[in-house]
Amino acid sequence: MKRILAVTATSLLVLGAAPQAQADTLALPEPTGSKPVGTTTLHLVDKSRPDPWNPEADERELLVTLWYPARKAVDKRRPYMTPQESAAVLQPYKNVPPDALTKVRTYAGVDAPVRGGRLPLVVMSPGFTFPRATLTSLGEDLASRGYLVAAVEHTYESAATTFPDGRTTSCLACVKGQDGAKVAASRVKDVGFVLDELAGSRWGKVIDRSRIAMAGHSMGGNSSAQALLGDRRVKAGVNLDGTFDPIVAPLKRPFLLIGAPASHTPGGTDESWPRSWANLSGPKRWITVAGTDHAAFVDYAVLRKPLGIPAQELDGARALEITRAHLASFLDRHLLGKRTPVKDYPEVTDHSRKASAFSDAH
């Protein structure tokens, strides 16, 4: 697939008419690690680069959410999304209260004191049109296990982004026939800038620069591979159900593929996976999770059903449990050098050997 369509975030949730929502039941699953979690938001401005989507902006502005292991728990929580962001995401669903996503239960304490010591860093990139908030359950879980996580909001590629001064930007990149390779290339520049800014800030004393990975959903997963190719600081990558565009060039660093079986089994509809798999020569793994769809690997797995929006077949909490476990095990192995066992989930199929044979045959 050489182009990405202009779509709203909720059309990626699965289109359909929604019955009356039950917004008061919205909650993410609790983090599974032993450490309390803190969070803060960074507003970064790249004065060296014009915005690729807004011709009127001669600077690239980004928001980044950090999650990290905290020295102590803090009760203050930040809203999951702003009212403007929530309304933009839920706009197609007329029976869902537009502010429903402001009420999602999260677990990280705002500006909690960070735990001492050098921390491995995971940069996270959301799907095209998906706000960075949709990575919260993954980010909070990794932080509770001892990781610093930086979720990047790629401005004008999200349904809506609210800045600290109250401005809310829309998805200017959402045009018909948008070039996926162009989006990925821009995101690689975003990530490189974020890494530079973190290194030059107080967070530079916290980050273990020899242990940096990137994980992303959909377009964010595609961008993870391109970041590994373009930035030597990134040591491992993860793609959650994203089409590769362009096909990944030869890459020796560790890479994990997690996808929905409808499109991401070897020989499935997404030909970019087996073609890219053949070029991954480092440690690699390819799994699918039965009963999932495209949005089942991020927070929408647990948010759609209580909102009355059509959801994946697999229970949402179960889908996130599986994704979290495999993500953490992969990162532990390739950033920390430790083996974290993952229990045998019957929904999970490992295609690694079959994929290699399929790639060799084609």
C-alpha beads as a LAMMPS data file, in Angstrom:
LAMMPS data file: protein, C-alpha beads

362 atoms
361 bonds

1 atom types
1 bond types

-500.0 500.0 xlo xhi
-500.0 500.0 ylo yhi
-500.0 500.0 zlo zhi

Masses

1 110.0

Atoms # bond

1 1 1 0.000 0.000 0.000
2 1 1 1.820 3.097 -1.266
3 1 1 -0.647 5.681 0.002
4 1 1 -2.586 6.261 3.180
5 1 1 -6.146 7.482 2.997
6 1 1 -7.454 10.629 4.599
7 1 1 -9.447 9.250 7.506
8 1 1 -10.510 10.276 10.965
9 1 1 -9.201 8.567 14.071
10 1 1 -12.559 7.024 14.772
11 1 1 -12.949 5.557 11.308
12 1 1 -9.935 3.491 12.237
13 1 1 -11.818 2.321 15.300
14 1 1 -14.333 0.546 12.994
15 1 1 -17.164 2.489 11.440
16 1 1 -20.705 1.929 12.612
17 1 1 -23.595 3.540 14.384
18 1 1 -23.111 3.731 18.117
19 1 1 -25.834 3.216 20.734
20 1 1 -25.963 5.457 23.776
21 1 1 -22.503 5.509 25.347
22 1 1 -21.704 4.613 28.940
23 1 1 -18.831 7.050 29.431
24 1 1 -18.718 6.633 33.221
25 1 1 -17.291 3.105 32.806
26 1 1 -14.174 4.144 30.886
27 1 1 -10.908 2.972 32.437
28 1 1 -7.595 1.682 31.220
29 1 1 -6.124 -1.480 32.735
30 1 1 -3.794 -0.862 35.656
31 1 1 -0.041 -1.033 35.098
32 1 1 1.413 -4.450 35.917
33 1 1 4.866 -3.457 37.188
34 1 1 5.933 -2.832 40.770
35 1 1 6.783 0.871 40.507
36 1 1 4.461 3.877 40.813
37 1 1 4.195 5.886 37.604
38 1 1 4.704 9.582 36.991
39 1 1 3.948 11.662 33.931
40 1 1 4.725 15.070 32.495
41 1 1 4.206 16.836 29.174
42 1 1 6.885 18.603 27.126
43 1 1 6.216 21.331 24.557
44 1 1 9.135 21.286 22.122
45 1 1 9.817 23.686 19.237
46 1 1 12.206 22.783 16.421
47 1 1 13.261 26.191 15.100
48 1 1 15.476 24.610 12.447
49 1 1 12.644 22.955 10.522
50 1 1 9.492 24.353 8.915
51 1 1 6.373 22.379 9.617
52 1 1 5.888 19.817 6.829
53 1 1 2.069 20.113 6.872
54 1 1 1.392 23.749 7.698
55 1 1 2.994 26.124 5.162
56 1 1 2.343 29.059 7.477
57 1 1 4.514 27.626 10.274
58 1 1 8.269 28.086 9.946
59 1 1 8.869 26.038 13.108
60 1 1 7.842 22.487 13.981
61 1 1 5.996 22.291 17.323
62 1 1 5.579 18.983 19.120
63 1 1 3.999 17.757 22.334
64 1 1 5.545 14.776 24.102
65 1 1 4.069 12.837 27.003
66 1 1 6.602 11.215 29.315
67 1 1 5.783 8.292 31.590
68 1 1 8.410 7.141 34.057
69 1 1 8.944 5.156 37.255
70 1 1 8.364 7.503 40.193
71 1 1 9.936 7.619 43.637
72 1 1 6.464 7.893 45.133
73 1 1 2.864 7.880 43.969
74 1 1 1.094 11.191 43.298
75 1 1 -2.697 11.414 43.195
76 1 1 -3.070 14.229 40.645
77 1 1 -4.114 12.959 37.207
78 1 1 -4.118 14.720 33.851
79 1 1 -7.236 14.338 31.658
80 1 1 -6.811 11.559 29.111
81 1 1 -7.705 13.995 26.307
82 1 1 -8.765 17.618 26.254
83 1 1 -12.434 18.365 25.449
84 1 1 -11.386 19.510 21.968
85 1 1 -9.378 16.349 21.291
86 1 1 -12.159 14.113 22.597
87 1 1 -14.769 15.864 20.466
88 1 1 -12.641 15.509 17.332
89 1 1 -12.024 11.799 17.870
90 1 1 -15.671 11.063 18.646
91 1 1 -17.195 13.364 16.029
92 1 1 -18.558 10.531 13.819
93 1 1 -20.423 8.991 16.776
94 1 1 -23.416 11.216 17.385
95 1 1 -24.746 9.205 20.339
96 1 1 -21.454 9.367 22.258
97 1 1 -20.940 12.391 24.535
98 1 1 -18.220 14.482 22.876
99 1 1 -16.317 14.857 26.153
100 1 1 -16.362 11.114 26.955
101 1 1 -12.624 10.661 26.403
102 1 1 -11.789 13.365 28.938
103 1 1 -13.027 11.000 31.658
104 1 1 -10.897 7.920 30.999
105 1 1 -9.285 6.558 34.181
106 1 1 -5.469 6.603 34.026
107 1 1 -2.808 5.858 36.660
108 1 1 0.215 8.154 36.270
109 1 1 0.691 10.994 38.752
110 1 1 1.363 14.408 37.225
111 1 1 4.947 15.596 37.815
112 1 1 5.690 12.867 40.359
113 1 1 9.402 12.783 41.321
114 1 1 11.353 10.516 38.992
115 1 1 13.052 7.432 40.355
116 1 1 16.842 7.653 40.531
117 1 1 19.294 5.926 38.217
118 1 1 19.693 5.653 34.465
119 1 1 16.570 4.476 32.685
120 1 1 16.125 2.736 29.325
121 1 1 14.098 4.913 26.945
122 1 1 11.258 3.832 24.654
123 1 1 10.028 6.407 22.138
124 1 1 6.449 5.710 21.077
125 1 1 4.642 6.922 17.956
126 1 1 0.846 6.654 17.473
127 1 1 -1.138 5.679 14.407
128 1 1 -2.000 8.189 11.707
129 1 1 -4.832 10.411 13.052
130 1 1 -4.521 8.724 16.491
131 1 1 -3.596 11.071 19.389
132 1 1 -0.592 10.085 21.484
133 1 1 -3.013 9.499 24.373
134 1 1 -4.011 6.200 22.747
135 1 1 -0.615 4.798 23.810
136 1 1 -1.239 5.478 27.503
137 1 1 -1.892 1.900 28.656
138 1 1 1.333 0.732 26.991
139 1 1 3.349 3.692 28.255
140 1 1 2.130 3.463 31.844
141 1 1 2.821 -0.262 31.932
142 1 1 6.384 0.078 30.649
143 1 1 7.030 2.895 33.129
144 1 1 5.815 0.710 35.989
145 1 1 8.423 -1.838 34.864
146 1 1 11.257 0.703 34.974
147 1 1 11.268 2.360 31.531
148 1 1 11.159 6.026 30.589
149 1 1 8.603 6.340 27.778
150 1 1 8.250 9.309 25.421
151 1 1 5.040 9.365 23.345
152 1 1 5.317 11.871 20.499
153 1 1 2.322 13.811 19.182
154 1 1 3.098 14.368 15.502
155 1 1 1.346 17.705 15.042
156 1 1 -1.168 17.977 12.190
157 1 1 -1.186 14.172 11.844
158 1 1 -3.598 13.680 14.752
159 1 1 -7.352 14.251 14.773
160 1 1 -6.687 17.109 17.192
161 1 1 -3.839 18.385 19.353
162 1 1 -4.344 20.933 22.117
163 1 1 -1.297 23.013 23.035
164 1 1 -0.662 24.604 26.448
165 1 1 -1.781 28.034 25.207
166 1 1 -5.218 26.608 24.308
167 1 1 -4.736 26.252 20.542
168 1 1 -6.107 23.045 19.053
169 1 1 -4.687 21.951 15.715
170 1 1 -6.400 19.595 13.284
171 1 1 -5.128 16.907 10.909
172 1 1 -3.759 18.935 8.009
173 1 1 -1.903 15.850 6.780
174 1 1 -5.214 14.029 6.311
175 1 1 -5.579 14.533 2.588
176 1 1 -6.637 12.024 -0.020
177 1 1 -3.720 10.005 -1.356
178 1 1 -1.297 11.082 1.374
179 1 1 2.136 9.493 0.906
180 1 1 2.935 7.089 3.746
181 1 1 6.671 7.248 3.086
182 1 1 6.558 11.051 3.399
183 1 1 4.746 10.789 6.739
184 1 1 7.249 8.246 8.030
185 1 1 10.208 10.383 6.954
186 1 1 8.761 13.376 8.803
187 1 1 8.226 11.286 11.911
188 1 1 11.842 10.120 11.850
189 1 1 12.875 13.793 11.951
190 1 1 10.435 14.389 14.819
191 1 1 11.918 11.502 16.785
192 1 1 15.495 12.596 16.152
193 1 1 14.647 16.082 17.393
194 1 1 12.920 14.690 20.499
195 1 1 15.980 12.561 21.303
196 1 1 18.216 15.620 20.931
197 1 1 15.973 17.696 23.187
198 1 1 15.746 15.031 25.859
199 1 1 19.519 14.592 25.866
200 1 1 20.032 18.336 26.335
201 1 1 17.467 18.702 29.137
202 1 1 17.299 17.502 32.721
203 1 1 16.087 14.194 31.315
204 1 1 19.514 13.653 29.780
205 1 1 20.779 12.684 33.239
206 1 1 18.023 10.097 33.522
207 1 1 18.330 8.358 30.142
208 1 1 20.649 5.426 29.510
209 1 1 21.645 6.421 25.970
210 1 1 22.886 2.936 25.152
211 1 1 19.375 1.572 25.703
212 1 1 16.904 3.333 23.409
213 1 1 14.102 1.651 21.429
214 1 1 11.152 2.860 19.381
215 1 1 7.713 1.280 19.261
216 1 1 4.695 2.437 17.339
217 1 1 1.182 1.610 16.244
218 1 1 0.177 1.622 12.571
219 1 1 2.045 4.538 10.944
220 1 1 4.049 4.740 14.156
221 1 1 5.173 1.146 13.679
222 1 1 6.164 1.876 10.098
223 1 1 8.106 4.892 11.338
224 1 1 9.875 2.784 13.964
225 1 1 11.617 0.779 11.242
226 1 1 12.628 3.942 9.401
227 1 1 13.983 5.442 12.640
228 1 1 16.192 2.404 13.178
229 1 1 17.553 2.840 9.682
230 1 1 18.134 6.572 10.087
231 1 1 19.264 6.986 13.700
232 1 1 21.992 4.843 15.266
233 1 1 20.814 5.788 18.751
234 1 1 17.721 3.588 18.355
235 1 1 18.700 -0.008 19.131
236 1 1 15.436 -1.957 18.641
237 1 1 12.017 -1.442 17.081
238 1 1 8.405 -2.590 17.311
239 1 1 5.580 -2.375 14.770
240 1 1 2.032 -2.830 16.072
241 1 1 -0.115 -3.656 13.015
242 1 1 1.363 -1.040 10.703
243 1 1 1.943 -1.310 6.952
244 1 1 5.565 -0.748 5.949
245 1 1 5.859 2.106 3.468
246 1 1 8.526 2.090 2.171
247 1 1 9.534 -1.556 2.427
248 1 1 12.188 -1.844 5.117
249 1 1 15.731 -1.723 3.767
250 1 1 18.254 -4.275 5.129
251 1 1 18.268 -3.903 8.911
252 1 1 20.310 -5.851 11.458
253 1 1 18.841 -4.555 14.703
254 1 1 16.125 -6.376 16.712
255 1 1 12.553 -5.954 15.501
256 1 1 9.163 -7.189 16.698
257 1 1 5.973 -7.435 14.626
258 1 1 2.593 -7.804 16.356
259 1 1 -0.501 -7.755 14.183
260 1 1 -4.108 -8.719 13.568
261 1 1 -4.469 -12.008 11.675
262 1 1 -6.907 -10.690 9.039
263 1 1 -4.091 -8.859 7.270
264 1 1 -0.831 -9.802 8.925
265 1 1 -0.397 -13.527 8.574
266 1 1 2.234 -14.614 6.005
267 1 1 0.515 -14.524 2.643
268 1 1 -2.126 -12.126 4.015
269 1 1 -3.368 -8.926 2.457
270 1 1 -0.491 -6.756 3.709
271 1 1 2.369 -7.750 1.429
272 1 1 4.699 -5.245 3.081
273 1 1 5.243 -7.520 6.081
274 1 1 6.763 -10.564 4.335
275 1 1 8.735 -8.300 1.990
276 1 1 10.153 -6.320 4.916
277 1 1 10.633 -9.453 7.029
278 1 1 13.064 -10.778 4.412
279 1 1 15.273 -7.699 4.979
280 1 1 15.384 -8.039 8.775
281 1 1 18.585 -9.920 9.541
282 1 1 18.833 -9.266 13.258
283 1 1 16.817 -10.889 16.063
284 1 1 13.201 -10.768 14.960
285 1 1 9.763 -12.091 15.813
286 1 1 6.371 -11.996 14.053
287 1 1 3.186 -12.803 15.961
288 1 1 -0.531 -12.278 15.451
289 1 1 -3.286 -12.202 18.076
290 1 1 -6.590 -13.913 17.278
291 1 1 -9.731 -11.818 17.670
292 1 1 -7.971 -8.481 17.213
293 1 1 -8.382 -5.705 14.678
294 1 1 -6.223 -2.728 13.780
295 1 1 -7.053 -0.655 16.878
296 1 1 -6.900 -3.540 19.380
297 1 1 -3.225 -2.961 20.231
298 1 1 -3.755 0.458 21.809
299 1 1 -6.224 1.953 24.302
300 1 1 -9.171 1.728 21.922
301 1 1 -9.156 -2.001 22.685
302 1 1 -10.867 -1.274 26.009
303 1 1 -12.593 2.030 25.210
304 1 1 -14.771 1.163 22.226
305 1 1 -17.153 -1.322 23.807
306 1 1 -18.243 0.847 26.783
307 1 1 -18.727 3.742 24.369
308 1 1 -20.999 1.617 22.200
309 1 1 -18.554 1.684 19.272
310 1 1 -18.015 -1.614 17.405
311 1 1 -14.943 -3.315 18.833
312 1 1 -12.662 -6.276 18.222
313 1 1 -13.854 -9.794 19.054
314 1 1 -11.245 -10.416 21.755
315 1 1 -11.881 -8.882 25.182
316 1 1 -10.099 -5.534 25.232
317 1 1 -8.311 -6.026 28.534
318 1 1 -7.056 -9.378 27.272
319 1 1 -5.816 -7.813 24.031
320 1 1 -3.830 -5.188 25.935
321 1 1 -2.519 -7.773 28.404
322 1 1 -1.074 -9.776 25.511
323 1 1 0.391 -6.722 23.776
324 1 1 1.917 -5.401 26.988
325 1 1 3.472 -8.749 27.885
326 1 1 5.101 -9.327 24.509
327 1 1 6.245 -5.713 24.198
328 1 1 7.875 -5.722 27.638
329 1 1 9.512 -9.117 27.099
330 1 1 11.009 -7.997 23.780
331 1 1 12.337 -4.735 25.223
332 1 1 13.701 -6.444 28.334
333 1 1 15.589 -8.886 26.130
334 1 1 17.082 -6.421 23.693
335 1 1 17.582 -3.327 25.862
336 1 1 18.294 -4.867 29.258
337 1 1 19.671 -8.265 28.271
338 1 1 17.266 -10.142 30.520
339 1 1 14.707 -12.783 29.721
340 1 1 11.172 -12.055 30.890
341 1 1 8.966 -15.090 30.230
342 1 1 5.585 -14.581 28.588
343 1 1 2.873 -17.082 29.399
344 1 1 1.411 -19.195 26.650
345 1 1 -1.542 -17.222 25.290
346 1 1 -3.692 -19.445 23.050
347 1 1 -4.677 -16.386 20.987
348 1 1 -1.063 -15.831 19.925
349 1 1 0.416 -17.440 16.823
350 1 1 4.147 -17.145 16.162
351 1 1 4.736 -16.870 12.412
352 1 1 8.487 -16.322 12.560
353 1 1 9.538 -19.605 10.967
354 1 1 6.679 -19.684 8.494
355 1 1 7.360 -16.076 7.534
356 1 1 11.008 -16.828 6.823
357 1 1 10.055 -19.801 4.667
358 1 1 7.384 -17.745 2.895
359 1 1 9.860 -14.929 2.202
360 1 1 12.438 -17.398 0.857
361 1 1 9.840 -18.890 -1.491
362 1 1 8.835 -15.478 -2.845

Bonds

1 1 1 2
2 1 2 3
3 1 3 4
4 1 4 5
5 1 5 6
6 1 6 7
7 1 7 8
8 1 8 9
9 1 9 10
10 1 10 11
11 1 11 12
12 1 12 13
13 1 13 14
14 1 14 15
15 1 15 16
16 1 16 17
17 1 17 18
18 1 18 19
19 1 19 20
20 1 20 21
21 1 21 22
22 1 22 23
23 1 23 24
24 1 24 25
25 1 25 26
26 1 26 27
27 1 27 28
28 1 28 29
29 1 29 30
30 1 30 31
31 1 31 32
32 1 32 33
33 1 33 34
34 1 34 35
35 1 35 36
36 1 36 37
37 1 37 38
38 1 38 39
39 1 39 40
40 1 40 41
41 1 41 42
42 1 42 43
43 1 43 44
44 1 44 45
45 1 45 46
46 1 46 47
47 1 47 48
48 1 48 49
49 1 49 50
50 1 50 51
51 1 51 52
52 1 52 53
53 1 53 54
54 1 54 55
55 1 55 56
56 1 56 57
57 1 57 58
58 1 58 59
59 1 59 60
60 1 60 61
61 1 61 62
62 1 62 63
63 1 63 64
64 1 64 65
65 1 65 66
66 1 66 67
67 1 67 68
68 1 68 69
69 1 69 70
70 1 70 71
71 1 71 72
72 1 72 73
73 1 73 74
74 1 74 75
75 1 75 76
76 1 76 77
77 1 77 78
78 1 78 79
79 1 79 80
80 1 80 81
81 1 81 82
82 1 82 83
83 1 83 84
84 1 84 85
85 1 85 86
86 1 86 87
87 1 87 88
88 1 88 89
89 1 89 90
90 1 90 91
91 1 91 92
92 1 92 93
93 1 93 94
94 1 94 95
95 1 95 96
96 1 96 97
97 1 97 98
98 1 98 99
99 1 99 100
100 1 100 101
101 1 101 102
102 1 102 103
103 1 103 104
104 1 104 105
105 1 105 106
106 1 106 107
107 1 107 108
108 1 108 109
109 1 109 110
110 1 110 111
111 1 111 112
112 1 112 113
113 1 113 114
114 1 114 115
115 1 115 116
116 1 116 117
117 1 117 118
118 1 118 119
119 1 119 120
120 1 120 121
121 1 121 122
122 1 122 123
123 1 123 124
124 1 124 125
125 1 125 126
126 1 126 127
127 1 127 128
128 1 128 129
129 1 129 130
130 1 130 131
131 1 131 132
132 1 132 133
133 1 133 134
134 1 134 135
135 1 135 136
136 1 136 137
137 1 137 138
138 1 138 139
139 1 139 140
140 1 140 141
141 1 141 142
142 1 142 143
143 1 143 144
144 1 144 145
145 1 145 146
146 1 146 147
147 1 147 148
148 1 148 149
149 1 149 150
150 1 150 151
151 1 151 152
152 1 152 153
153 1 153 154
154 1 154 155
155 1 155 156
156 1 156 157
157 1 157 158
158 1 158 159
159 1 159 160
160 1 160 161
161 1 161 162
162 1 162 163
163 1 163 164
164 1 164 165
165 1 165 166
166 1 166 167
167 1 167 168
168 1 168 169
169 1 169 170
170 1 170 171
171 1 171 172
172 1 172 173
173 1 173 174
174 1 174 175
175 1 175 176
176 1 176 177
177 1 177 178
178 1 178 179
179 1 179 180
180 1 180 181
181 1 181 182
182 1 182 183
183 1 183 184
184 1 184 185
185 1 185 186
186 1 186 187
187 1 187 188
188 1 188 189
189 1 189 190
190 1 190 191
191 1 191 192
192 1 192 193
193 1 193 194
194 1 194 195
195 1 195 196
196 1 196 197
197 1 197 198
198 1 198 199
199 1 199 200
200 1 200 201
201 1 201 202
202 1 202 203
203 1 203 204
204 1 204 205
205 1 205 206
206 1 206 207
207 1 207 208
208 1 208 209
209 1 209 210
210 1 210 211
211 1 211 212
212 1 212 213
213 1 213 214
214 1 214 215
215 1 215 216
216 1 216 217
217 1 217 218
218 1 218 219
219 1 219 220
220 1 220 221
221 1 221 222
222 1 222 223
223 1 223 224
224 1 224 225
225 1 225 226
226 1 226 227
227 1 227 228
228 1 228 229
229 1 229 230
230 1 230 231
231 1 231 232
232 1 232 233
233 1 233 234
234 1 234 235
235 1 235 236
236 1 236 237
237 1 237 238
238 1 238 239
239 1 239 240
240 1 240 241
241 1 241 242
242 1 242 243
243 1 243 244
244 1 244 245
245 1 245 246
246 1 246 247
247 1 247 248
248 1 248 249
249 1 249 250
250 1 250 251
251 1 251 252
252 1 252 253
253 1 253 254
254 1 254 255
255 1 255 256
256 1 256 257
257 1 257 258
258 1 258 259
259 1 259 260
260 1 260 261
261 1 261 262
262 1 262 263
263 1 263 264
264 1 264 265
265 1 265 266
266 1 266 267
267 1 267 268
268 1 268 269
269 1 269 270
270 1 270 271
271 1 271 272
272 1 272 273
273 1 273 274
274 1 274 275
275 1 275 276
276 1 276 277
277 1 277 278
278 1 278 279
279 1 279 280
280 1 280 281
281 1 281 282
282 1 282 283
283 1 283 284
284 1 284 285
285 1 285 286
286 1 286 287
287 1 287 288
288 1 288 289
289 1 289 290
290 1 290 291
291 1 291 292
292 1 292 293
293 1 293 294
294 1 294 295
295 1 295 296
296 1 296 297
297 1 297 298
298 1 298 299
299 1 299 300
300 1 300 301
301 1 301 302
302 1 302 303
303 1 303 304
304 1 304 305
305 1 305 306
306 1 306 307
307 1 307 308
308 1 308 309
309 1 309 310
310 1 310 311
311 1 311 312
312 1 312 313
313 1 313 314
314 1 314 315
315 1 315 316
316 1 316 317
317 1 317 318
318 1 318 319
319 1 319 320
320 1 320 321
321 1 321 322
322 1 322 323
323 1 323 324
324 1 324 325
325 1 325 326
326 1 326 327
327 1 327 328
328 1 328 329
329 1 329 330
330 1 330 331
331 1 331 332
332 1 332 333
333 1 333 334
334 1 334 335
335 1 335 336
336 1 336 337
337 1 337 338
338 1 338 339
339 1 339 340
340 1 340 341
341 1 341 342
342 1 342 343
343 1 343 344
344 1 344 345
345 1 345 346
346 1 346 347
347 1 347 348
348 1 348 349
349 1 349 350
350 1 350 351
351 1 351 352
352 1 352 353
353 1 353 354
354 1 354 355
355 1 355 356
356 1 356 357
357 1 357 358
358 1 358 359
359 1 359 360
360 1 360 361
361 1 361 362
